[in-house]
Amino acid sequence: MKKKRFVSRKNQPARSLPVLIERDEGGMYIVECPILSGCYSQGKTLDDALKNIQEVIALVSEEEPNRAILRDYLPREISFHTITI
């Protein structure tokens, strides 16, 4: 049986993924990539949170279900809106 090999993201073109960022009551930034299962992180600063989520994306993208999502994810446009209720 031939073993499947994970191809490093370094060999692939850059890809844009959506992330959601919230700042909690303690001042921490919570960040999530909603298209990938189990993909969330946090940081004391926005820069830290974004750096941390990039590391998490690299880790979870090694899982087969998330690799399949990334293969098929080709959005033409991404937008996020809020409403006040």
MOQUINOR-V614356 format. One record per pair of residues at least 12 apart in sequence whose ideal C-beta (glycine too) atoms are under 7 Angstrom apart, sorted by the first residue. I is the first residue (numbers start at 1). J is the second residue. Records with the same first field share a line. If there is no record, write none. Layout:
I->J  J
This chain:
6->62
9->58
17->33  35  57
18->33  34  35  78
19->31  32  33  53
20->32  34
21->49
28->42  44
29->42  43  45  46  49
30->42
31->49  50  53
33->53  57
35->69  73
36->57  60  66  69
37->60  65  66
38->60
39->56  57  60
40->56
41->53  56
